[in-house]
């Protein structure tokens, strides 16, 4: 698992997408993590 922390304007989203493509792995963004938390009846912070 690779976690990329970012600040406004840092381009972290683009970096994460390109890194995932290069490594051949799936990218999980906040929307997917929130959906997983809802399905598990967990706090979204616990899924991160």
TATA-V212321 format. One record per run of one state. SS is the DSSP state (hx for helix, st for strand, lp for the rest). FROM is the first residue (numbers start at 1). TO is the last residue. If there is no record, write none. Layout:
BEGIN
ss=[SS;SS]
from=[FROM;FROM]
to=[TO;TO]
END
This chain:
BEGIN
ss=[lp;hx;lp;hx;lp;hx;lp]
from=[1;12;24;30;41;44;48]
to=[11;23;29;40;43;47;48]
END
